Amino acid sequence: MEIVFLGTGAAWSLPEYSCNCATCTKMRALGEERTRTSFLIRCGESILVDCGPDIRQQMWNHGMERPDVILITHEHGDHYLGLDDLLAFRRSLPEDEWTPLPVYASEPAWKAIEIRFGYLVGSLIEKRVSVPGVPLEGTRTRIIPFKTFHGPTAAGSLGYVVEEKTPNGNFKLVYTSDFVRVEDDPEILYEPDVLVIQSHWLNEPEVNRPHHMSFQAAKEYIRKWAPKHSTYLVHISDGDHIPGDSCNHFLKKTKPVSPLADPASGEPYPVPRCLCEWQEVVDRICRDYRVPGPVVVTHDGMRAVFDRNRPAHPRRRTNPKR
């Protein structure tokens, strides 16, 4: 199995246009960019997980092939508004050679998707409904959706478990998507080979307005679910308060309830602004709090190749550029 992280940022991508907060300023100076979170799984078939408004740029940047399967996690625009751009695959083929792309989403999510893209159903895409706890039909890979809670504006929010059959047993990947909690905590989430989990903030905010997951909370899920090989953090934002930042009053910034602190000194960990700072802080926290690892902070374009008998091999860069 291989994962290509097409995008690793939050709903407005990073750095944000016209923003001069400490995070956006640092990333801009380094040439770093995080587009909306989306990734491609290559196993027995090519599986695109979410299709946001950056998908055309992501296809160009990372050489994405036509997917065999598309999984939509929920009905927020940064997760499905790029579906129309997939017409590029159909427009470059003779009409009689095209078969619609199967798109899976929950029934509540489909209500929003069809309002915007109903004209694509039957021509570009084929509507298929994901039901929590029920393996998807029509895929070569075993894929099981599970219910997540991402607030009242995302009633159809799902995560997905993807299992690839190998000669040495199944290889299991769990993806949470955007969430603040898992509704039923099904047994299938435990002991995956790989966990891909949201880390919108470093510190849990006083008011979790958009119902997202912080790394402060995510580390407890990592401990509980105990991935065998590795964990990957996605959907990273610039929403943390950074001490001394003159932009902490911005709408998107959130005060922490109680910042993650070094258990020995009691000093809060520094809030990361860029990729290398994120990885350094996450490594420290995992060591200090005995979080099973490795826990990898992703970047756009990262590829991770997995073997059933060996740990993951992420291809990382410390300063990814566009």
Contacts in CASP RR format, 6 or more apart in sequence:
PFRMAT RR
TARGET T0000
AUTHOR 0000-0000-0000
METHOD contacts of the structure
MODEL  1
MEIVFLGTGAAWSLPEYSCNCATCTKMRALGEERTRTSFLIRCGESILVD
CGPDIRQQMWNHGMERPDVILITHEHGDHYLGLDDLLAFRRSLPEDEWTP
LPVYASEPAWKAIEIRFGYLVGSLIEKRVSVPGVPLEGTRTRIIPFKTFH
GPTAAGSLGYVVEEKTPNGNFKLVYTSDFVRVEDDPEILYEPDVLVIQSH
WLNEPEVNRPHHMSFQAAKEYIRKWAPKHSTYLVHISDGDHIPGDSCNHF
LKKTKPVSPLADPASGEPYPVPRCLCEWQEVVDRICRDYRVPGPVVVTHD
GMRAVFDRNRPAHPRRRTNPKR
1 41 0 8 1.000
1 42 0 8 1.000
1 43 0 8 1.000
1 164 0 8 1.000
1 171 0 8 1.000
1 173 0 8 1.000
1 194 0 8 1.000
1 305 0 8 1.000
1 306 0 8 1.000
2 41 0 8 1.000
2 42 0 8 1.000
2 43 0 8 1.000
2 303 0 8 1.000
2 304 0 8 1.000
2 305 0 8 1.000
2 306 0 8 1.000
3 39 0 8 1.000
3 40 0 8 1.000
3 41 0 8 1.000
3 42 0 8 1.000
3 173 0 8 1.000
3 194 0 8 1.000
3 196 0 8 1.000
3 232 0 8 1.000
3 303 0 8 1.000
3 304 0 8 1.000
3 306 0 8 1.000
4 39 0 8 1.000
4 40 0 8 1.000
4 42 0 8 1.000
4 62 0 8 1.000
4 64 0 8 1.000
4 301 0 8 1.000
4 302 0 8 1.000
4 303 0 8 1.000
5 39 0 8 1.000
5 232 0 8 1.000
5 234 0 8 1.000
5 298 0 8 1.000
5 299 0 8 1.000
5 300 0 8 1.000
5 301 0 8 1.000
5 302 0 8 1.000
5 303 0 8 1.000
5 304 0 8 1.000
6 35 0 8 1.000
6 38 0 8 1.000
6 39 0 8 1.000
6 40 0 8 1.000
6 54 0 8 1.000
6 55 0 8 1.000
6 58 0 8 1.000
6 59 0 8 1.000
6 61 0 8 1.000
6 62 0 8 1.000
6 64 0 8 1.000
6 300 0 8 1.000
6 301 0 8 1.000
7 34 0 8 1.000
7 35 0 8 1.000
7 36 0 8 1.000
7 37 0 8 1.000
7 38 0 8 1.000
7 39 0 8 1.000
7 54 0 8 1.000
7 58 0 8 1.000
7 234 0 8 1.000
7 300 0 8 1.000
7 301 0 8 1.000
8 34 0 8 1.000
8 35 0 8 1.000
8 37 0 8 1.000
8 234 0 8 1.000
8 235 0 8 1.000
8 236 0 8 1.000
8 298 0 8 1.000
8 299 0 8 1.000
8 300 0 8 1.000
8 302 0 8 1.000
9 34 0 8 1.000
9 35 0 8 1.000
9 36 0 8 1.000
9 37 0 8 1.000
9 234 0 8 1.000
9 235 0 8 1.000
9 236 0 8 1.000
9 237 0 8 1.000
9 300 0 8 1.000
10 34 0 8 1.000
10 36 0 8 1.000
10 37 0 8 1.000
10 78 0 8 1.000
10 200 0 8 1.000
10 235 0 8 1.000
10 236 0 8 1.000
10 237 0 8 1.000
10 238 0 8 1.000
11 36 0 8 1.000
11 76 0 8 1.000
11 77 0 8 1.000
11 78 0 8 1.000
12 78 0 8 1.000
13 33 0 8 1.000
13 34 0 8 1.000
13 35 0 8 1.000
13 36 0 8 1.000
13 54 0 8 1.000
14 23 0 8 1.000
14 24 0 8 1.000
14 27 0 8 1.000
14 32 0 8 1.000
14 33 0 8 1.000
14 34 0 8 1.000
14 236 0 8 1.000
14 237 0 8 1.000
14 238 0 8 1.000
15 23 0 8 1.000
15 24 0 8 1.000
15 25 0 8 1.000
15 27 0 8 1.000
15 28 0 8 1.000
15 32 0 8 1.000
15 33 0 8 1.000
15 238 0 8 1.000
16 24 0 8 1.000
16 238 0 8 1.000
19 238 0 8 1.000
19 247 0 8 1.000
19 250 0 8 1.000
20 247 0 8 1.000
21 238 0 8 1.000
21 242 0 8 1.000
21 245 0 8 1.000
21 247 0 8 1.000
21 250 0 8 1.000
21 253 0 8 1.000
22 242 0 8 1.000
22 244 0 8 1.000
22 245 0 8 1.000
22 247 0 8 1.000
22 273 0 8 1.000
23 238 0 8 1.000
23 239 0 8 1.000
23 240 0 8 1.000
23 242 0 8 1.000
23 273 0 8 1.000
23 274 0 8 1.000
24 238 0 8 1.000
26 273 0 8 1.000
26 274 0 8 1.000
26 277 0 8 1.000
27 33 0 8 1.000
27 34 0 8 1.000
27 273 0 8 1.000
27 274 0 8 1.000
30 274 0 8 1.000
30 319 0 8 1.000
31 319 0 8 1.000
31 321 0 8 1.000
31 322 0 8 1.000
32 274 0 8 1.000
32 275 0 8 1.000
32 299 0 8 1.000
32 319 0 8 1.000
32 320 0 8 1.000
32 321 0 8 1.000
33 300 0 8 1.000
33 320 0 8 1.000
33 321 0 8 1.000
33 322 0 8 1.000
34 236 0 8 1.000
34 299 0 8 1.000
34 300 0 8 1.000
35 54 0 8 1.000
35 57 0 8 1.000
35 58 0 8 1.000
35 300 0 8 1.000
36 50 0 8 1.000
36 52 0 8 1.000
36 53 0 8 1.000
36 54 0 8 1.000
36 78 0 8 1.000
36 79 0 8 1.000
37 50 0 8 1.000
37 78 0 8 1.000
37 79 0 8 1.000
37 198 0 8 1.000
37 234 0 8 1.000
37 235 0 8 1.000
38 48 0 8 1.000
38 49 0 8 1.000
38 50 0 8 1.000
38 51 0 8 1.000
38 52 0 8 1.000
38 54 0 8 1.000
38 55 0 8 1.000
38 58 0 8 1.000
38 79 0 8 1.000
39 48 0 8 1.000
39 49 0 8 1.000
39 50 0 8 1.000
39 196 0 8 1.000
39 234 0 8 1.000
40 46 0 8 1.000
40 47 0 8 1.000
40 48 0 8 1.000
40 49 0 8 1.000
40 62 0 8 1.000
40 64 0 8 1.000
40 67 0 8 1.000
41 47 0 8 1.000
41 49 0 8 1.000
41 162 0 8 1.000
41 173 0 8 1.000
43 141 0 8 1.000
43 162 0 8 1.000
43 164 0 8 1.000
43 171 0 8 1.000
44 140 0 8 1.000
44 141 0 8 1.000
44 164 0 8 1.000
45 68 0 8 1.000
45 69 0 8 1.000
45 139 0 8 1.000
45 140 0 8 1.000
45 141 0 8 1.000
46 65 0 8 1.000
46 66 0 8 1.000
46 67 0 8 1.000
46 68 0 8 1.000
46 69 0 8 1.000
47 67 0 8 1.000
47 68 0 8 1.000
47 69 0 8 1.000
47 70 0 8 1.000
47 71 0 8 1.000
47 139 0 8 1.000
47 141 0 8 1.000
47 143 0 8 1.000
47 162 0 8 1.000
48 64 0 8 1.000
48 67 0 8 1.000
48 69 0 8 1.000
48 70 0 8 1.000
48 71 0 8 1.000
49 71 0 8 1.000
49 73 0 8 1.000
49 160 0 8 1.000
49 175 0 8 1.000
50 71 0 8 1.000
50 72 0 8 1.000
50 73 0 8 1.000
50 79 0 8 1.000
50 80 0 8 1.000
50 177 0 8 1.000
51 70 0 8 1.000
51 72 0 8 1.000
51 79 0 8 1.000
51 80 0 8 1.000
51 81 0 8 1.000
51 82 0 8 1.000
51 83 0 8 1.000
51 85 0 8 1.000
51 86 0 8 1.000
52 77 0 8 1.000
52 78 0 8 1.000
52 79 0 8 1.000
52 80 0 8 1.000
52 81 0 8 1.000
52 82 0 8 1.000
53 77 0 8 1.000
53 78 0 8 1.000
53 81 0 8 1.000
53 82 0 8 1.000
54 82 0 8 1.000
55 82 0 8 1.000
55 85 0 8 1.000
55 86 0 8 1.000
56 82 0 8 1.000
56 85 0 8 1.000
56 88 0 8 1.000
58 64 0 8 1.000
58 300 0 8 1.000
59 85 0 8 1.000
59 88 0 8 1.000
61 300 0 8 1.000
61 301 0 8 1.000
61 322 0 8 1.000
62 300 0 8 1.000
62 301 0 8 1.000
66 89 0 8 1.000
66 101 0 8 1.000
67 101 0 8 1.000
68 102 0 8 1.000
68 139 0 8 1.000
68 140 0 8 1.000
69 102 0 8 1.000
69 104 0 8 1.000
69 139 0 8 1.000
69 141 0 8 1.000
69 143 0 8 1.000
70 83 0 8 1.000
70 101 0 8 1.000
70 102 0 8 1.000
70 103 0 8 1.000
70 104 0 8 1.000
70 125 0 8 1.000
71 104 0 8 1.000
71 105 0 8 1.000
71 130 0 8 1.000
71 143 0 8 1.000
71 160 0 8 1.000
72 79 0 8 1.000
72 80 0 8 1.000
72 103 0 8 1.000
72 104 0 8 1.000
72 105 0 8 1.000
72 109 0 8 1.000
72 113 0 8 1.000
73 79 0 8 1.000
73 105 0 8 1.000
73 109 0 8 1.000
73 157 0 8 1.000
73 158 0 8 1.000
73 159 0 8 1.000
73 160 0 8 1.000
73 175 0 8 1.000
73 177 0 8 1.000
73 178 0 8 1.000
74 105 0 8 1.000
74 106 0 8 1.000
74 109 0 8 1.000
74 150 0 8 1.000
74 154 0 8 1.000
74 156 0 8 1.000
74 157 0 8 1.000
74 158 0 8 1.000
74 177 0 8 1.000
74 178 0 8 1.000
75 105 0 8 1.000
75 108 0 8 1.000
75 109 0 8 1.000
75 111 0 8 1.000
75 112 0 8 1.000
75 113 0 8 1.000
75 154 0 8 1.000
75 155 0 8 1.000
75 156 0 8 1.000
76 150 0 8 1.000
76 153 0 8 1.000
76 154 0 8 1.000
76 178 0 8 1.000
79 177 0 8 1.000
79 178 0 8 1.000
80 105 0 8 1.000
80 109 0 8 1.000
80 112 0 8 1.000
80 113 0 8 1.000
80 116 0 8 1.000
80 117 0 8 1.000
81 116 0 8 1.000
83 103 0 8 1.000
83 113 0 8 1.000
83 117 0 8 1.000
83 120 0 8 1.000
83 124 0 8 1.000
83 125 0 8 1.000
84 117 0 8 1.000
84 120 0 8 1.000
84 124 0 8 1.000
86 101 0 8 1.000
86 124 0 8 1.000
86 125 0 8 1.000
87 120 0 8 1.000
87 124 0 8 1.000
89 101 0 8 1.000
90 98 0 8 1.000
90 123 0 8 1.000
90 124 0 8 1.000
100 122 0 8 1.000
100 123 0 8 1.000
100 124 0 8 1.000
100 125 0 8 1.000
100 126 0 8 1.000
101 124 0 8 1.000
101 125 0 8 1.000
101 126 0 8 1.000
102 125 0 8 1.000
102 126 0 8 1.000
102 128 0 8 1.000
102 138 0 8 1.000
102 139 0 8 1.000
103 113 0 8 1.000
103 125 0 8 1.000
103 126 0 8 1.000
103 127 0 8 1.000
103 128 0 8 1.000
104 128 0 8 1.000
104 129 0 8 1.000
104 130 0 8 1.000
104 136 0 8 1.000
104 143 0 8 1.000
104 145 0 8 1.000
105 113 0 8 1.000
105 129 0 8 1.000
105 130 0 8 1.000
105 156 0 8 1.000
105 158 0 8 1.000
106 129 0 8 1.000
106 130 0 8 1.000
106 131 0 8 1.000
106 132 0 8 1.000
106 145 0 8 1.000
106 156 0 8 1.000
106 157 0 8 1.000
106 158 0 8 1.000
107 129 0 8 1.000
107 156 0 8 1.000
108 155 0 8 1.000
108 156 0 8 1.000
109 156 0 8 1.000
109 157 0 8 1.000
109 158 0 8 1.000
110 127 0 8 1.000
110 129 0 8 1.000
114 121 0 8 1.000
114 127 0 8 1.000
117 125 0 8 1.000
121 127 0 8 1.000
128 136 0 8 1.000
128 137 0 8 1.000
128 138 0 8 1.000
130 136 0 8 1.000
130 145 0 8 1.000
130 158 0 8 1.000
130 160 0 8 1.000
131 145 0 8 1.000
132 145 0 8 1.000
132 146 0 8 1.000
132 147 0 8 1.000
132 158 0 8 1.000
132 183 0 8 1.000
132 184 0 8 1.000
133 144 0 8 1.000
133 145 0 8 1.000
133 146 0 8 1.000
133 186 0 8 1.000
133 188 0 8 1.000
134 144 0 8 1.000
134 145 0 8 1.000
135 142 0 8 1.000
135 143 0 8 1.000
135 144 0 8 1.000
136 143 0 8 1.000
136 144 0 8 1.000
136 145 0 8 1.000
141 162 0 8 1.000
141 163 0 8 1.000
141 164 0 8 1.000
142 162 0 8 1.000
142 163 0 8 1.000
142 164 0 8 1.000
142 165 0 8 1.000
142 170 0 8 1.000
143 160 0 8 1.000
143 161 0 8 1.000
143 162 0 8 1.000
143 163 0 8 1.000
144 160 0 8 1.000
144 161 0 8 1.000
144 163 0 8 1.000
144 188 0 8 1.000
145 158 0 8 1.000
145 159 0 8 1.000
145 160 0 8 1.000
145 161 0 8 1.000
146 158 0 8 1.000
146 159 0 8 1.000
146 160 0 8 1.000
146 161 0 8 1.000
146 182 0 8 1.000
146 183 0 8 1.000
146 184 0 8 1.000
146 186 0 8 1.000
146 188 0 8 1.000
146 189 0 8 1.000
147 157 0 8 1.000
147 158 0 8 1.000
147 159 0 8 1.000
147 182 0 8 1.000
147 183 0 8 1.000
147 184 0 8 1.000
148 157 0 8 1.000
148 158 0 8 1.000
148 159 0 8 1.000
148 176 0 8 1.000
148 177 0 8 1.000
148 178 0 8 1.000
148 179 0 8 1.000
148 181 0 8 1.000
148 182 0 8 1.000
148 183 0 8 1.000
149 157 0 8 1.000
149 179 0 8 1.000
149 180 0 8 1.000
149 181 0 8 1.000
149 182 0 8 1.000
149 183 0 8 1.000
149 211 0 8 1.000
150 157 0 8 1.000
150 177 0 8 1.000
150 178 0 8 1.000
150 179 0 8 1.000
150 180 0 8 1.000
150 211 0 8 1.000
150 212 0 8 1.000
151 157 0 8 1.000
151 180 0 8 1.000
151 211 0 8 1.000
154 178 0 8 1.000
154 211 0 8 1.000
157 177 0 8 1.000
157 178 0 8 1.000
157 179 0 8 1.000
158 177 0 8 1.000
159 174 0 8 1.000
159 175 0 8 1.000
159 176 0 8 1.000
159 177 0 8 1.000
159 179 0 8 1.000
160 174 0 8 1.000
160 175 0 8 1.000
160 177 0 8 1.000
161 172 0 8 1.000
161 173 0 8 1.000
161 174 0 8 1.000
161 175 0 8 1.000
161 188 0 8 1.000
161 189 0 8 1.000
161 192 0 8 1.000
162 172 0 8 1.000
162 173 0 8 1.000
162 175 0 8 1.000
163 170 0 8 1.000
163 171 0 8 1.000
163 172 0 8 1.000
163 173 0 8 1.000
164 170 0 8 1.000
164 171 0 8 1.000
164 173 0 8 1.000
166 308 0 8 1.000
167 308 0 8 1.000
168 308 0 8 1.000
168 309 0 8 1.000
169 308 0 8 1.000
171 193 0 8 1.000
171 194 0 8 1.000
171 306 0 8 1.000
171 308 0 8 1.000
172 191 0 8 1.000
172 192 0 8 1.000
172 193 0 8 1.000
172 194 0 8 1.000
173 192 0 8 1.000
173 193 0 8 1.000
173 194 0 8 1.000
173 195 0 8 1.000
173 196 0 8 1.000
174 188 0 8 1.000
174 189 0 8 1.000
174 192 0 8 1.000
174 194 0 8 1.000
174 195 0 8 1.000
174 196 0 8 1.000
174 225 0 8 1.000
174 227 0 8 1.000
175 196 0 8 1.000
175 197 0 8 1.000
176 182 0 8 1.000
176 195 0 8 1.000
176 196 0 8 1.000
176 197 0 8 1.000
176 198 0 8 1.000
176 213 0 8 1.000
176 221 0 8 1.000
177 198 0 8 1.000
178 198 0 8 1.000
178 200 0 8 1.000
178 211 0 8 1.000
178 212 0 8 1.000
178 213 0 8 1.000
178 235 0 8 1.000
179 198 0 8 1.000
179 211 0 8 1.000
179 212 0 8 1.000
179 213 0 8 1.000
180 208 0 8 1.000
180 211 0 8 1.000
180 212 0 8 1.000
180 213 0 8 1.000
180 217 0 8 1.000
182 189 0 8 1.000
182 221 0 8 1.000
189 225 0 8 1.000
190 224 0 8 1.000
190 225 0 8 1.000
190 226 0 8 1.000
191 225 0 8 1.000
191 226 0 8 1.000
191 227 0 8 1.000
191 228 0 8 1.000
192 225 0 8 1.000
192 227 0 8 1.000
192 228 0 8 1.000
193 227 0 8 1.000
193 228 0 8 1.000
193 229 0 8 1.000
193 306 0 8 1.000
193 308 0 8 1.000
194 227 0 8 1.000
194 229 0 8 1.000
194 230 0 8 1.000
194 231 0 8 1.000
194 232 0 8 1.000
194 304 0 8 1.000
194 306 0 8 1.000
194 312 0 8 1.000
195 222 0 8 1.000
195 225 0 8 1.000
195 227 0 8 1.000
195 230 0 8 1.000
195 231 0 8 1.000
195 232 0 8 1.000
196 231 0 8 1.000
196 232 0 8 1.000
196 234 0 8 1.000
197 213 0 8 1.000
197 218 0 8 1.000
197 221 0 8 1.000
197 222 0 8 1.000
197 231 0 8 1.000
197 232 0 8 1.000
197 233 0 8 1.000
197 234 0 8 1.000
198 212 0 8 1.000
198 213 0 8 1.000
198 218 0 8 1.000
198 233 0 8 1.000
198 234 0 8 1.000
198 235 0 8 1.000
199 213 0 8 1.000
199 214 0 8 1.000
199 215 0 8 1.000
199 218 0 8 1.000
199 233 0 8 1.000
199 234 0 8 1.000
199 235 0 8 1.000
199 236 0 8 1.000
199 297 0 8 1.000
200 210 0 8 1.000
200 212 0 8 1.000
200 213 0 8 1.000
200 214 0 8 1.000
200 235 0 8 1.000
200 236 0 8 1.000
200 237 0 8 1.000
200 239 0 8 1.000
201 212 0 8 1.000
201 214 0 8 1.000
201 215 0 8 1.000
201 216 0 8 1.000
201 237 0 8 1.000
201 239 0 8 1.000
201 240 0 8 1.000
201 254 0 8 1.000
201 256 0 8 1.000
202 214 0 8 1.000
202 215 0 8 1.000
202 216 0 8 1.000
202 240 0 8 1.000
202 260 0 8 1.000
202 269 0 8 1.000
202 271 0 8 1.000
202 272 0 8 1.000
202 278 0 8 1.000
202 281 0 8 1.000
203 214 0 8 1.000
203 215 0 8 1.000
203 216 0 8 1.000
203 240 0 8 1.000
203 241 0 8 1.000
203 256 0 8 1.000
203 257 0 8 1.000
203 258 0 8 1.000
203 259 0 8 1.000
203 260 0 8 1.000
203 271 0 8 1.000
204 214 0 8 1.000
204 216 0 8 1.000
204 217 0 8 1.000
204 256 0 8 1.000
204 257 0 8 1.000
204 258 0 8 1.000
205 214 0 8 1.000
205 254 0 8 1.000
205 255 0 8 1.000
205 256 0 8 1.000
205 257 0 8 1.000
206 254 0 8 1.000
206 255 0 8 1.000
206 256 0 8 1.000
206 257 0 8 1.000
207 254 0 8 1.000
208 254 0 8 1.000
209 254 0 8 1.000
212 235 0 8 1.000
212 237 0 8 1.000
213 221 0 8 1.000
215 233 0 8 1.000
215 260 0 8 1.000
215 282 0 8 1.000
215 285 0 8 1.000
216 256 0 8 1.000
216 260 0 8 1.000
218 233 0 8 1.000
219 285 0 8 1.000
219 286 0 8 1.000
219 289 0 8 1.000
219 291 0 8 1.000
222 231 0 8 1.000
222 291 0 8 1.000
222 292 0 8 1.000
222 293 0 8 1.000
222 295 0 8 1.000
223 291 0 8 1.000
223 292 0 8 1.000
226 292 0 8 1.000
227 292 0 8 1.000
227 293 0 8 1.000
229 306 0 8 1.000
229 311 0 8 1.000
229 312 0 8 1.000
230 293 0 8 1.000
230 294 0 8 1.000
230 295 0 8 1.000
230 296 0 8 1.000
230 304 0 8 1.000
230 311 0 8 1.000
230 312 0 8 1.000
230 314 0 8 1.000
231 292 0 8 1.000
231 293 0 8 1.000
231 294 0 8 1.000
231 295 0 8 1.000
231 296 0 8 1.000
232 295 0 8 1.000
232 296 0 8 1.000
232 298 0 8 1.000
232 304 0 8 1.000
232 314 0 8 1.000
233 278 0 8 1.000
233 282 0 8 1.000
233 295 0 8 1.000
233 296 0 8 1.000
233 297 0 8 1.000
233 298 0 8 1.000
234 298 0 8 1.000
236 278 0 8 1.000
236 297 0 8 1.000
236 298 0 8 1.000
237 252 0 8 1.000
238 252 0 8 1.000
239 252 0 8 1.000
239 253 0 8 1.000
239 254 0 8 1.000
240 253 0 8 1.000
240 254 0 8 1.000
240 256 0 8 1.000
240 271 0 8 1.000
241 248 0 8 1.000
241 253 0 8 1.000
241 254 0 8 1.000
241 255 0 8 1.000
241 256 0 8 1.000
241 271 0 8 1.000
242 248 0 8 1.000
242 271 0 8 1.000
242 273 0 8 1.000
243 271 0 8 1.000
245 253 0 8 1.000
247 253 0 8 1.000
259 268 0 8 1.000
259 269 0 8 1.000
260 268 0 8 1.000
260 269 0 8 1.000
260 285 0 8 1.000
261 267 0 8 1.000
261 268 0 8 1.000
261 269 0 8 1.000
262 268 0 8 1.000
262 269 0 8 1.000
262 284 0 8 1.000
262 288 0 8 1.000
263 288 0 8 1.000
263 289 0 8 1.000
264 288 0 8 1.000
269 281 0 8 1.000
269 284 0 8 1.000
269 285 0 8 1.000
270 277 0 8 1.000
270 281 0 8 1.000
271 281 0 8 1.000
272 278 0 8 1.000
272 280 0 8 1.000
272 281 0 8 1.000
275 297 0 8 1.000
275 299 0 8 1.000
275 318 0 8 1.000
275 319 0 8 1.000
275 320 0 8 1.000
276 318 0 8 1.000
276 319 0 8 1.000
278 297 0 8 1.000
279 296 0 8 1.000
279 297 0 8 1.000
282 295 0 8 1.000
282 297 0 8 1.000
283 295 0 8 1.000
285 291 0 8 1.000
286 292 0 8 1.000
286 293 0 8 1.000
286 294 0 8 1.000
286 295 0 8 1.000
294 311 0 8 1.000
294 312 0 8 1.000
296 304 0 8 1.000
296 312 0 8 1.000
296 314 0 8 1.000
296 316 0 8 1.000
299 316 0 8 1.000
299 317 0 8 1.000
299 320 0 8 1.000
300 320 0 8 1.000
301 320 0 8 1.000
302 314 0 8 1.000
302 315 0 8 1.000
302 316 0 8 1.000
302 317 0 8 1.000
302 320 0 8 1.000
303 314 0 8 1.000
303 315 0 8 1.000
304 312 0 8 1.000
304 313 0 8 1.000
304 314 0 8 1.000
304 315 0 8 1.000
305 312 0 8 1.000
305 313 0 8 1.000
305 315 0 8 1.000
306 312 0 8 1.000
306 313 0 8 1.000
307 313 0 8 1.000
END
